[in-house]
Amino acid sequence: MNLPRRRFLHLAAGAAALPAVSRIARAQAYPTRPVRIIVPYAPAGAPDIVARMMAQWLSERLAQAFVIENRPGAGGNIGTQAAVRAAPDGYTLLYVVTANAISATLVDNLKFNFIRDITPVAGIIRVPNLVSVNLSLPVKTIPQLITHAKANPGKLNFGAPTAGTVPLSGELFKMMTGVNIVHVPYSNSAQTVTDLLAGQMQVSFDVMPTTIEYVRTGKPRALAVTTAARSPALPDIPVVGDFVPGYEASSWHGVGVPKGTPAEIVDKLNNEINTGLADPKLKARMADLGGVPMPMTPAGFGTFIAEETEKWGKVVKFAGVKAD
Protein backbone atom coordinates (compact mmCIF):
# COMPACT_ATOMS: atom_id res chain seq x y z
CA MET A 1 0.00 0.00 0.00
CA ASN A 2 1.45 3.37 -0.97
CA LEU A 3 2.07 5.88 1.78
CA PRO A 4 0.46 9.32 1.42
CA ARG A 5 2.96 11.76 -0.11
CA ARG A 6 3.13 14.00 2.99
CA ARG A 7 3.78 11.00 5.23
CA PHE A 8 6.47 9.71 2.88
CA LEU A 9 8.29 13.05 2.77
CA HIS A 10 8.15 13.33 6.55
CA LEU A 11 9.73 9.89 6.99
CA ALA A 12 12.36 10.61 4.34
CA ALA A 13 13.33 13.89 6.03
CA GLY A 14 13.63 12.11 9.35
CA ALA A 15 15.86 9.42 7.86
CA ALA A 16 18.11 12.04 6.27
CA ALA A 17 18.50 13.78 9.62
CA LEU A 18 19.64 10.60 11.39
CA PRO A 19 23.34 10.82 10.34
CA ALA A 20 23.58 14.41 11.59
CA VAL A 21 21.90 13.50 14.88
CA SER A 22 24.26 10.53 15.20
CA ARG A 23 27.31 12.75 14.64
CA ILE A 24 26.15 15.27 17.21
CA ALA A 25 25.42 12.53 19.74
CA ARG A 26 28.86 11.02 19.12
CA ALA A 27 30.58 14.34 19.70
CA GLN A 28 28.57 14.98 22.87
CA ALA A 29 29.50 11.56 24.24
CA TYR A 30 33.19 11.83 23.29
CA PRO A 31 35.41 10.69 24.86
CA THR A 32 34.09 7.40 26.26
CA ARG A 33 37.54 5.94 26.92
CA PRO A 34 41.11 7.18 27.50
CA VAL A 35 42.71 9.32 24.79
CA ARG A 36 46.41 9.18 24.01
CA ILE A 37 48.42 12.25 23.07
CA ILE A 38 51.52 11.31 21.11
CA VAL A 39 54.39 13.64 22.01
CA PRO A 40 57.16 12.97 19.45
CA TYR A 41 59.88 13.89 21.93
CA ALA A 42 61.43 12.52 25.11
CA PRO A 43 60.13 13.38 28.60
CA ALA A 44 61.24 16.63 30.28
CA GLY A 45 61.58 18.64 27.06
CA ALA A 46 59.42 21.67 26.34
CA PRO A 47 56.77 19.79 24.27
CA ASP A 48 56.40 17.19 27.01
CA ILE A 49 56.13 19.81 29.76
CA VAL A 50 53.37 21.81 28.05
CA ALA A 51 51.57 18.75 26.67
CA ARG A 52 51.20 17.35 30.20
CA MET A 53 49.67 20.63 31.35
CA MET A 54 47.08 20.47 28.57
CA ALA A 55 46.47 16.74 29.11
CA GLN A 56 45.64 17.42 32.76
CA TRP A 57 43.21 20.17 31.74
CA LEU A 58 41.44 17.98 29.18
CA SER A 59 41.27 15.05 31.59
CA GLU A 60 39.53 17.19 34.20
CA ARG A 61 37.21 18.87 31.70
CA LEU A 62 36.12 15.77 29.81
CA ALA A 63 36.21 13.22 32.66
CA GLN A 64 38.47 10.83 30.75
CA ALA A 65 42.19 10.27 30.96
CA PHE A 66 44.29 12.03 28.32
CA VAL A 67 47.51 10.03 28.48
CA ILE A 68 50.88 11.24 27.22
CA GLU A 69 52.76 8.76 25.03
CA ASN A 70 56.33 9.84 24.34
CA ARG A 71 57.52 8.59 20.92
CA PRO A 72 60.88 10.31 20.33
CA GLY A 73 63.20 9.87 17.38
CA ALA A 74 64.10 11.28 13.96
CA GLY A 75 63.48 14.88 15.00
CA GLY A 76 59.88 14.13 15.98
CA ASN A 77 59.00 12.26 12.80
CA ILE A 78 58.70 8.80 14.36
CA GLY A 79 55.92 9.96 16.66
CA THR A 80 54.30 11.98 13.90
CA GLN A 81 54.26 8.97 11.59
CA ALA A 82 52.62 6.89 14.34
CA ALA A 83 49.88 9.51 14.64
CA VAL A 84 49.38 9.64 10.87
CA ARG A 85 48.81 5.87 10.83
CA ALA A 86 46.44 5.85 13.81
CA ALA A 87 42.68 5.38 13.50
CA PRO A 88 40.93 8.73 12.86
CA ASP A 89 38.50 8.28 15.74
CA GLY A 90 39.54 11.06 18.12
CA TYR A 91 41.40 8.72 20.48
CA THR A 92 44.87 9.55 19.14
CA LEU A 93 46.05 13.16 19.22
CA LEU A 94 49.39 14.46 18.01
CA TYR A 95 51.23 17.15 19.92
CA VAL A 96 52.34 19.40 17.07
CA VAL A 97 55.39 21.66 17.25
CA THR A 98 57.36 23.92 14.94
CA ALA A 99 59.52 20.99 13.84
CA ASN A 100 56.54 19.52 12.01
CA ALA A 101 56.45 22.57 9.74
CA ILE A 102 60.23 22.55 9.31
CA SER A 103 60.68 18.84 8.58
CA ALA A 104 58.92 19.15 5.23
CA THR A 105 62.07 20.84 3.93
CA LEU A 106 64.66 19.73 6.47
CA VAL A 107 64.11 15.97 6.19
CA ASP A 108 64.34 14.02 2.95
CA ASN A 109 62.08 11.06 2.13
CA LEU A 110 59.42 11.53 4.78
CA LYS A 111 56.79 8.79 4.62
CA PHE A 112 53.98 11.26 5.16
CA ASN A 113 52.89 14.75 4.19
CA PHE A 114 52.16 16.60 7.39
CA ILE A 115 49.79 19.20 5.93
CA ARG A 116 47.89 16.54 3.98
CA ASP A 117 47.82 13.78 6.62
CA ILE A 118 47.16 15.67 9.87
CA THR A 119 44.05 17.71 10.56
CA PRO A 120 44.81 20.80 12.68
CA VAL A 121 42.82 21.10 15.91
CA ALA A 122 44.15 24.03 17.95
CA GLY A 123 47.17 26.14 18.75
CA ILE A 124 48.51 25.92 22.30
CA ILE A 125 51.46 28.16 23.06
CA ARG A 126 54.18 30.27 21.48
CA VAL A 127 57.53 30.56 23.27
CA PRO A 128 60.88 32.20 22.65
CA ASN A 129 64.14 30.35 22.49
CA LEU A 130 66.68 31.41 25.06
CA VAL A 131 70.32 32.07 24.23
CA SER A 132 72.38 30.97 27.21
CA VAL A 133 75.97 29.96 27.86
CA ASN A 134 77.93 27.79 30.25
CA LEU A 135 79.29 29.81 33.17
CA SER A 136 82.86 29.02 32.15
CA LEU A 137 82.46 31.02 28.94
CA PRO A 138 83.71 34.59 29.55
CA VAL A 139 80.73 36.37 27.96
CA LYS A 140 77.73 38.09 29.53
CA THR A 141 76.09 39.75 26.51
CA ILE A 142 75.29 39.00 22.88
CA PRO A 143 77.95 41.48 21.63
CA GLN A 144 80.53 39.74 23.82
CA LEU A 145 79.43 36.35 22.47
CA ILE A 146 79.85 37.58 18.89
CA THR A 147 83.31 39.01 19.65
CA HIS A 148 84.44 35.86 21.45
CA ALA A 149 83.12 33.57 18.70
CA LYS A 150 84.85 35.59 15.98
CA ALA A 151 88.10 35.41 17.93
CA ASN A 152 87.71 31.64 18.29
CA PRO A 153 86.18 30.40 15.01
CA GLY A 154 84.95 26.81 15.13
CA LYS A 155 85.92 26.38 18.79
CA LEU A 156 82.48 27.00 20.29
CA ASN A 157 79.53 24.69 19.83
CA PHE A 158 75.82 24.85 20.42
CA GLY A 159 73.71 21.75 20.92
CA ALA A 160 70.20 21.29 19.64
CA PRO A 161 67.83 18.59 18.40
CA THR A 162 68.12 17.98 14.66
CA ALA A 163 64.70 19.43 13.79
CA GLY A 164 62.83 22.53 14.85
CA THR A 165 63.55 26.20 15.40
CA VAL A 166 66.24 25.40 17.97
CA PRO A 167 69.03 24.63 15.46
CA LEU A 168 67.60 27.11 12.97
CA SER A 169 67.73 29.83 15.64
CA GLY A 170 71.43 29.11 15.93
CA GLU A 171 71.92 28.92 12.17
CA LEU A 172 70.06 32.20 11.72
CA PHE A 173 72.30 33.78 14.35
CA LYS A 174 75.39 32.50 12.53
CA MET A 175 74.19 33.83 9.18
CA MET A 176 73.31 37.26 10.50
CA THR A 177 76.48 37.75 12.58
CA GLY A 178 79.09 35.90 10.54
CA VAL A 179 80.26 33.78 13.48
CA ASN A 180 81.39 30.16 13.21
CA ILE A 181 79.73 28.20 16.02
CA VAL A 182 79.44 24.46 15.43
CA HIS A 183 76.01 22.84 15.72
CA VAL A 184 76.13 19.53 17.60
CA PRO A 185 72.92 17.53 17.00
CA TYR A 186 71.12 15.90 19.93
CA SER A 187 68.17 13.53 20.02
CA ASN A 188 66.34 15.57 22.68
CA SER A 189 66.44 18.87 24.54
CA ALA A 190 66.88 17.34 28.00
CA GLN A 191 70.33 16.04 27.08
CA THR A 192 71.37 19.41 25.68
CA VAL A 193 70.69 21.03 29.05
CA THR A 194 72.67 18.34 30.85
CA ASP A 195 75.68 18.87 28.60
CA LEU A 196 75.39 22.67 28.77
CA LEU A 197 75.49 22.58 32.56
CA ALA A 198 78.40 20.13 32.48
CA GLY A 199 80.36 22.28 30.06
CA GLN A 200 80.29 19.72 27.23
CA MET A 201 78.88 22.51 25.06
CA GLN A 202 79.21 26.24 25.51
CA VAL A 203 76.16 27.86 23.90
CA SER A 204 72.47 26.98 23.83
CA PHE A 205 69.58 28.25 21.68
CA ASP A 206 67.04 26.06 23.46
CA VAL A 207 63.33 26.70 23.99
CA MET A 208 62.59 28.60 27.17
CA PRO A 209 60.49 25.96 29.00
CA THR A 210 63.46 23.58 28.87
CA THR A 211 66.00 25.96 30.39
CA ILE A 212 64.14 28.64 32.34
CA GLU A 213 64.29 26.98 35.77
CA TYR A 214 68.04 26.44 35.43
CA VAL A 215 68.51 30.04 34.30
CA ARG A 216 66.62 31.28 37.36
CA THR A 217 69.18 29.56 39.59
CA GLY A 218 72.01 31.34 37.78
CA LYS A 219 73.31 28.46 35.71
CA PRO A 220 73.53 28.59 32.79
CA ARG A 221 73.87 32.33 32.11
CA ALA A 222 71.04 33.78 29.99
CA LEU A 223 72.10 36.33 27.34
CA ALA A 224 68.92 37.03 25.35
CA VAL A 225 65.57 35.75 24.11
CA THR A 226 64.97 35.18 20.40
CA THR A 227 61.53 36.76 20.03
CA ALA A 228 60.90 40.33 18.89
CA ALA A 229 59.80 41.40 22.38
CA ARG A 230 61.07 40.60 25.85
CA SER A 231 59.50 37.71 27.72
CA PRO A 232 57.33 38.55 30.76
CA ALA A 233 58.85 35.47 32.43
CA LEU A 234 62.37 36.98 32.22
CA PRO A 235 61.73 40.71 31.81
CA ASP A 236 65.34 41.69 32.53
CA ILE A 237 66.73 39.60 29.67
CA PRO A 238 67.11 41.56 26.39
CA VAL A 239 66.19 40.29 22.93
CA VAL A 240 68.76 39.24 20.33
CA GLY A 241 67.29 41.84 17.98
CA ASP A 242 68.56 44.60 20.25
CA PHE A 243 72.07 43.70 19.04
CA VAL A 244 71.38 41.91 15.75
CA PRO A 245 68.74 44.02 13.96
CA GLY A 246 66.00 41.98 12.31
CA TYR A 247 66.71 38.75 14.17
CA GLU A 248 63.58 36.90 15.36
CA ALA A 249 62.71 33.26 16.02
CA SER A 250 60.17 31.48 18.18
CA SER A 251 58.71 28.06 18.79
CA TRP A 252 55.05 27.07 18.92
CA HIS A 253 52.95 24.10 19.96
CA GLY A 254 49.49 22.82 19.05
CA VAL A 255 47.35 19.72 18.61
CA GLY A 256 46.45 17.75 15.50
CA VAL A 257 44.62 14.51 14.72
CA PRO A 258 44.82 11.95 11.90
CA LYS A 259 43.09 13.04 8.71
CA GLY A 260 39.49 11.83 8.64
CA THR A 261 38.79 12.42 12.33
CA PRO A 262 35.13 13.57 12.62
CA ALA A 263 34.76 17.34 12.43
CA GLU A 264 32.47 17.31 15.48
CA ILE A 265 35.27 15.83 17.59
CA VAL A 266 37.82 18.29 16.18
CA ASP A 267 35.50 21.18 17.08
CA LYS A 268 34.89 19.84 20.57
CA LEU A 269 38.60 19.48 21.26
CA ASN A 270 39.23 22.96 19.85
CA ASN A 271 36.60 24.46 22.13
CA GLU A 272 37.95 22.71 25.23
CA ILE A 273 41.57 23.64 24.47
CA ASN A 274 40.71 27.30 23.80
CA THR A 275 38.71 27.37 27.04
CA GLY A 276 41.81 26.13 28.82
CA LEU A 277 43.99 28.78 27.22
CA ALA A 278 41.64 31.42 28.66
CA ASP A 279 41.78 29.92 32.16
CA PRO A 280 43.79 32.24 34.47
CA LYS A 281 45.57 29.39 36.26
CA LEU A 282 46.66 27.67 33.06
CA LYS A 283 47.68 31.01 31.52
CA ALA A 284 49.78 31.75 34.59
CA ARG A 285 51.54 28.39 34.35
CA MET A 286 52.32 29.00 30.69
CA ALA A 287 53.55 32.51 31.42
CA ASP A 288 55.83 31.10 34.10
CA LEU A 289 57.44 29.00 31.36
CA GLY A 290 57.84 32.08 29.19
CA GLY A 291 55.01 31.20 26.83
CA VAL A 292 52.01 33.06 25.44
CA PRO A 293 48.72 31.19 24.75
CA MET A 294 47.95 30.78 21.06
CA PRO A 295 44.18 30.16 20.70
CA MET A 296 43.03 29.51 17.13
CA THR A 297 40.23 27.88 15.19
CA PRO A 298 41.12 24.63 13.39
CA ALA A 299 41.13 26.51 10.06
CA GLY A 300 43.22 29.32 11.50
CA PHE A 301 45.76 26.87 12.89
CA GLY A 302 45.92 25.16 9.51
CA THR A 303 46.70 28.45 7.78
CA PHE A 304 49.32 29.24 10.40
CA ILE A 305 51.04 25.86 9.88
CA ALA A 306 51.13 26.40 6.11
CA GLU A 307 52.71 29.84 6.55
CA GLU A 308 55.30 28.51 9.00
CA THR A 309 56.15 25.65 6.64
CA GLU A 310 56.89 28.14 3.88
CA LYS A 311 58.83 30.52 6.16
CA TRP A 312 61.17 27.95 7.69
CA GLY A 313 61.55 26.13 4.39
CA LYS A 314 63.25 29.24 3.02
CA VAL A 315 65.59 29.37 6.02
CA VAL A 316 66.51 25.69 5.68
CA LYS A 317 67.35 26.13 2.00
CA PHE A 318 69.32 29.32 2.63
CA ALA A 319 71.34 27.70 5.42
CA GLY A 320 71.84 24.49 3.45
CA VAL A 321 71.11 22.34 6.51
CA LYS A 322 69.67 18.85 6.50
CA ALA A 323 68.69 16.48 9.29
CA ASP A 324 71.02 13.55 9.87
Legacy VTK file of the C-alpha trace (Angstrom):
# vtk DataFile Version 3.0
C-alpha trace
ASCII
DATASET POLYDATA
POINTS 324 float
0.000 0.000 0.000
1.451 3.371 -0.971
2.067 5.877 1.783
0.463 9.316 1.423
2.958 11.757 -0.106
3.130 14.003 2.987
3.780 10.996 5.233
6.474 9.706 2.884
8.291 13.048 2.774
8.153 13.330 6.551
9.733 9.894 6.991
12.361 10.615 4.336
13.328 13.887 6.027
13.632 12.105 9.353
15.857 9.420 7.863
18.110 12.040 6.275
18.498 13.776 9.624
19.642 10.600 11.392
23.338 10.818 10.338
23.578 14.410 11.587
21.900 13.497 14.879
24.256 10.531 15.195
27.309 12.747 14.642
26.150 15.268 17.210
25.421 12.529 19.736
28.858 11.015 19.119
30.578 14.342 19.699
28.569 14.981 22.866
29.499 11.560 24.245
33.191 11.832 23.289
35.405 10.693 24.856
34.086 7.405 26.258
37.545 5.941 26.922
41.115 7.179 27.499
42.709 9.323 24.794
46.406 9.184 24.009
48.424 12.246 23.072
51.524 11.308 21.110
54.387 13.636 22.009
57.155 12.967 19.447
59.877 13.886 21.929
61.432 12.515 25.113
60.126 13.379 28.596
61.239 16.628 30.276
61.581 18.636 27.056
59.417 21.668 26.335
56.773 19.791 24.271
56.403 17.188 27.015
56.125 19.809 29.757
53.368 21.813 28.052
51.573 18.749 26.670
51.198 17.348 30.200
49.671 20.627 31.355
47.085 20.466 28.570
46.472 16.744 29.112
45.639 17.417 32.756
43.206 20.169 31.741
41.441 17.982 29.179
41.266 15.049 31.587
39.534 17.191 34.199
37.206 18.868 31.696
36.121 15.769 29.805
36.211 13.215 32.658
38.466 10.826 30.753
42.194 10.266 30.961
44.294 12.030 28.319
47.511 10.028 28.476
50.879 11.237 27.216
52.755 8.758 25.026
56.331 9.837 24.336
57.516 8.590 20.919
60.883 10.310 20.329
63.201 9.866 17.375
64.096 11.276 13.960
63.478 14.877 14.998
59.881 14.133 15.976
59.001 12.263 12.805
58.697 8.796 14.360
55.921 9.956 16.661
54.301 11.978 13.900
54.260 8.971 11.591
52.621 6.886 14.343
49.880 9.505 14.641
49.382 9.643 10.866
48.809 5.871 10.828
46.438 5.852 13.810
42.682 5.376 13.501
40.932 8.730 12.860
38.500 8.284 15.735
39.543 11.055 18.120
41.399 8.723 20.476
44.866 9.554 19.140
46.047 13.160 19.216
49.389 14.464 18.006
51.227 17.152 19.924
52.343 19.405 17.067
55.394 21.663 17.250
57.361 23.924 14.944
59.518 20.991 13.841
56.536 19.520 12.006
56.453 22.571 9.740
60.228 22.547 9.309
60.683 18.841 8.581
58.915 19.154 5.230
62.068 20.845 3.928
64.664 19.734 6.474
64.110 15.968 6.191
64.342 14.021 2.953
62.081 11.063 2.127
59.416 11.530 4.780
56.791 8.792 4.620
53.978 11.261 5.160
52.894 14.753 4.186
52.155 16.603 7.389
49.785 19.199 5.930
47.889 16.535 3.980
47.818 13.776 6.620
47.165 15.668 9.866
44.047 17.708 10.563
44.813 20.797 12.683
42.823 21.095 15.914
44.147 24.029 17.949
47.172 26.142 18.745
48.510 25.922 22.303
51.463 28.163 23.062
54.185 30.271 21.485
57.526 30.563 23.269
60.877 32.202 22.649
64.136 30.347 22.488
66.678 31.406 25.062
70.315 32.073 24.227
72.381 30.966 27.207
75.973 29.963 27.858
77.925 27.793 30.251
79.289 29.812 33.173
82.857 29.015 32.148
82.461 31.020 28.941
83.712 34.595 29.546
80.726 36.368 27.956
77.728 38.092 29.530
76.088 39.754 26.511
75.285 38.998 22.882
77.951 41.475 21.627
80.527 39.736 23.816
79.433 36.345 22.467
79.850 37.580 18.892
83.306 39.008 19.646
84.439 35.858 21.445
83.122 33.571 18.703
84.850 35.588 15.976
88.102 35.413 17.927
87.709 31.635 18.293
86.177 30.400 15.009
84.954 26.814 15.135
85.917 26.381 18.788
82.477 26.998 20.288
79.533 24.692 19.829
75.823 24.845 20.418
73.713 21.748 20.921
70.200 21.290 19.640
67.826 18.588 18.398
68.124 17.982 14.659
64.696 19.432 13.792
62.831 22.533 14.848
63.552 26.199 15.398
66.241 25.404 17.967
69.035 24.626 15.460
67.605 27.113 12.972
67.728 29.835 15.636
71.432 29.108 15.931
71.917 28.917 12.170
70.062 32.199 11.717
72.304 33.776 14.354
75.394 32.496 12.535
74.191 33.831 9.183
73.313 37.264 10.504
76.478 37.754 12.582
79.094 35.905 10.544
80.263 33.781 13.479
81.390 30.163 13.215
79.732 28.196 16.025
79.443 24.461 15.434
76.009 22.842 15.717
76.126 19.526 17.602
72.917 17.526 17.004
71.115 15.901 19.930
68.170 13.532 20.019
66.341 15.569 22.680
66.439 18.874 24.543
66.881 17.344 27.997
70.327 16.041 27.078
71.371 19.411 25.683
70.687 21.034 29.051
72.669 18.343 30.852
75.683 18.873 28.603
75.392 22.673 28.769
75.489 22.580 32.556
78.398 20.126 32.479
80.358 22.282 30.060
80.290 19.721 27.234
78.877 22.505 25.063
79.213 26.238 25.507
76.164 27.859 23.897
72.467 26.985 23.827
69.584 28.252 21.681
67.036 26.062 23.464
63.334 26.699 23.992
62.591 28.605 27.166
60.490 25.958 29.003
63.462 23.582 28.873
65.999 25.962 30.391
64.143 28.643 32.339
64.285 26.976 35.768
68.038 26.437 35.431
68.515 30.038 34.305
66.617 31.276 37.364
69.175 29.556 39.587
72.010 31.336 37.780
73.305 28.462 35.714
73.527 28.592 32.788
73.866 32.332 32.111
71.040 33.781 29.986
72.098 36.326 27.342
68.924 37.025 25.345
65.570 35.749 24.108
64.971 35.180 20.402
61.526 36.762 20.028
60.896 40.329 18.891
59.800 41.404 22.379
61.071 40.603 25.848
59.502 37.713 27.717
57.330 38.547 30.761
58.854 35.474 32.428
62.371 36.976 32.223
61.734 40.711 31.812
65.340 41.687 32.531
66.729 39.602 29.671
67.110 41.562 26.392
66.193 40.289 22.932
68.756 39.237 20.333
67.287 41.839 17.980
68.564 44.602 20.246
72.065 43.704 19.042
71.376 41.907 15.748
68.739 44.025 13.957
66.003 41.975 12.305
66.714 38.753 14.170
63.577 36.904 15.361
62.711 33.257 16.016
60.166 31.478 18.181
58.710 28.058 18.786
55.049 27.075 18.916
52.950 24.096 19.961
49.494 22.820 19.045
47.351 19.720 18.607
46.450 17.754 15.500
44.622 14.507 14.716
44.817 11.949 11.899
43.086 13.036 8.712
39.494 11.834 8.645
38.787 12.422 12.331
35.128 13.567 12.618
34.762 17.342 12.432
32.473 17.310 15.478
35.274 15.830 17.589
37.818 18.291 16.177
35.502 21.180 17.076
34.888 19.837 20.571
38.601 19.484 21.259
39.234 22.964 19.854
36.603 24.456 22.126
37.954 22.715 25.233
41.567 23.640 24.467
40.705 27.299 23.803
38.711 27.372 27.036
41.805 26.130 28.822
43.988 28.778 27.217
41.643 31.418 28.659
41.779 29.924 32.158
43.794 32.243 34.465
45.572 29.392 36.258
46.665 27.674 33.061
47.684 31.010 31.516
49.781 31.750 34.587
51.543 28.394 34.350
52.319 29.000 30.686
53.547 32.510 31.423
55.833 31.102 34.102
57.444 29.005 31.358
57.843 32.078 29.190
55.007 31.203 26.829
52.009 33.059 25.443
48.720 31.189 24.749
47.950 30.784 21.060
44.183 30.156 20.703
43.030 29.513 17.126
40.235 27.884 15.194
41.117 24.626 13.394
41.132 26.511 10.063
43.216 29.321 11.501
45.761 26.874 12.895
45.923 25.161 9.505
46.695 28.451 7.775
49.317 29.244 10.397
51.040 25.863 9.878
51.130 26.402 6.108
52.709 29.838 6.549
55.300 28.511 9.004
56.153 25.652 6.640
56.889 28.141 3.884
58.830 30.524 6.155
61.170 27.953 7.687
61.548 26.135 4.393
63.253 29.242 3.020
65.595 29.373 6.024
66.514 25.691 5.678
67.350 26.133 2.001
69.317 29.318 2.632
71.339 27.697 5.423
71.843 24.488 3.454
71.111 22.344 6.513
69.675 18.846 6.498
68.685 16.479 9.287
71.021 13.555 9.865
LINES 1 325
324 0 1 2 3 4 5 6 7 8 9 10 11 12 13 14 15 16 17 18 19 20 21 22 23 24 25 26 27 28 29 30 31 32 33 34 35 36 37 38 39 40 41 42 43 44 45 46 47 48 49 50 51 52 53 54 55 56 57 58 59 60 61 62 63 64 65 66 67 68 69 70 71 72 73 74 75 76 77 78 79 80 81 82 83 84 85 86 87 88 89 90 91 92 93 94 95 96 97 98 99 100 101 102 103 104 105 106 107 108 109 110 111 112 113 114 115 116 117 118 119 120 121 122 123 124 125 126 127 128 129 130 131 132 133 134 135 136 137 138 139 140 141 142 143 144 145 146 147 148 149 150 151 152 153 154 155 156 157 158 159 160 161 162 163 164 165 166 167 168 169 170 171 172 173 174 175 176 177 178 179 180 181 182 183 184 185 186 187 188 189 190 191 192 193 194 195 196 197 198 199 200 201 202 203 204 205 206 207 208 209 210 211 212 213 214 215 216 217 218 219 220 221 222 223 224 225 226 227 228 229 230 231 232 233 234 235 236 237 238 239 240 241 242 243 244 245 246 247 248 249 250 251 252 253 254 255 256 257 258 259 260 261 262 263 264 265 266 267 268 269 270 271 272 273 274 275 276 277 278 279 280 281 282 283 284 285 286 287 288 289 290 291 292 293 294 295 296 297 298 299 300 301 302 303 304 305 306 307 308 309 310 311 312 313 314 315 316 317 318 319 320 321 322 323
